[in-house]
């Protein structure tokens, strides 16, 4: 890769499992059953998470 990064976005309503999916893909949590894969992500070293505090998202209050 020539220094370019790829950004992917996961959107969905509250409680739909967005954070849980990211935690599993990044290796922060383990699945109790099944599998979770994302094309191009080979493991925890291929993903980064940025948590956004609700103070920077006034519409979530």
N, C-alpha and C positions, 0 to 999 in steps of 0.2 A: 504494500500500500504506500503511496507516495506522500505520506504525511496528511492525508485527508481522513477525516473522521466521519462516521455515519451516526446519525441520531435517529432513534426510533421513539415513538410516543405511544403510550398505552392510555386510552381514555375509557371511561365508563362511570356508571353511577356509584355512589357510596355503597360500600359493602359487596362490590362485585368481584373482589379478589385481585385488584391491580397490584397493591403492595405485596400481597402474599406471593404472587407470581414473580415479582422482582426479587423478593427475598430468596425464593427457591433458585432462580436462575443465577443469582450472585453467590450462592452458597451460604447465605446467612441462616437459612432454615433448610431442613431436610424434609422431603416428602415421606409420608407414612405409607403411601401406596401410589401406584401409577408412575407416569413420567412427565417431565416438563422439558421441552426443547424449544430452541429458537434458532432458525437458520443463521449461521455465521457466528454463533456463540458456542465456543467449545468448553467453557468452564468459567469459574469465578474470575480468572485473570482477564477475561474478555469483556467484562461489564463493570460499570461504575454507577453508583446511585447518588443522587443529590436530593436530600430531603428538604422540602420547602416548609418553613414554619407558617402557621396560619396567619401570623401577623403580616406576612407579605402577601396574603390572599384575602383581602377584606371581604370579598363576597362569600367566604366560607363561615363567617361569623353569624 
